[in-house]
Amino acid sequence: MTVEFICPHCGSDNVVIDAWCVWDREAQDWFLNCVHDNLFCRTCEETLEYQETERKIAPTPQQVYEASRAKYRIDHSQPTGFRGRDGRTNA
C-alpha cells in the first residue's frame, strides 16, 4: 500500500509538513533536524491534523510492461525449435 496525505477539506494531495533544518557550516548545506506534525494544504490553505491515508495505486503502464517482461523473460540465445515455411528450424 502507498501512504498519501489528503486534505479533508478539498481532497488535494498538495500537502506539506512543517520541519526544521540546520545549517552545517563545514558541509555548506542544510540538513533535516526534525519534522513536526503540522500539516498544511497548499491548495485550500487549511491547517490539517496529521492523518495518513492508505490507497492502493494502480501501476503505471511502464511498471506493467516491466513486470510482464520480468515474468515472461525470453532467452533468445537458446534455439526454440520452431520450423519456418521452408522446413528449417530457426536455430
N, C-alpha and C positions, 0 to 999 in steps of 0.2 A: 504494500500500500504506500501511496505517496501522501505526505502530510502537506496541507496547504493552510494558509491563513486567509480566511474570507471575512470581509466586512459584513456584519449582520444588518447594517443599515442600508447599504446599496448593493451588496453582492459582489463587489470588486475584490480582486486579489492583489490590488496595488497597495499593499500594507507594508509599513516599515516599523522597525523596533528601535527603541532608544538604547544607545550604548556609549561607553566611554572608551576613548583611545588615549594612549600615552605616547609621547614623542621620545624616541630613542636617539639620543644625540650622536652616539657612535655609529649606529646603522643609518642615521639620517632618514628615518622612516617612522610612520605611525604604526602602532601595534595595539590590537584589541585588548583592553584591560578587563572589562566586564560588560555584560548585557543585562539590561533591565527588562521588566515585564510590561513596560509601557509601549503599547502599540498605537499606531496612528494610520488612518486610511487617507491616502493622498488623493483619492478621487472625491470623496464627500467631506473630507477634513474633520472626521469624527475621531475622538479618542476611543479606543477599544479595550476590552478586557482580554487578557491572554487566553486564547482558546484555539487548540489545534483542531483541524477538520481533516479526517482521513477520507481520501477519494481514490477510487480506482480509475486511473487514467488510461485511456486506450493507447496502445503503442502507435508510433508514427509509422507511415508506410516504409520508411528506411529501416526501422527496427524490425518490422515484419519480414522484410526482404532478407536482412542479415541473419535473422533467426532461422528462416527456411533454408538458407544456404548452408548454415552450420549443421542443421539437422539432416539434410539430404546432400551432403558433400559428395561430389563425384570425383573419382580418381581417374583422370584422363590418361595417366601413364600406363594403365593396365588395358589390355585388349578386351573388348566386350564380346566378341564372337558373332556380332550381327553380320549378316551377309547382305551385300548390295545387290542391285539388279543383275550385275554381271556374275553373281555367284561367289565372289571373293569376299573374305572377311575383311573388316576394317583394321585388322591387326597388322 
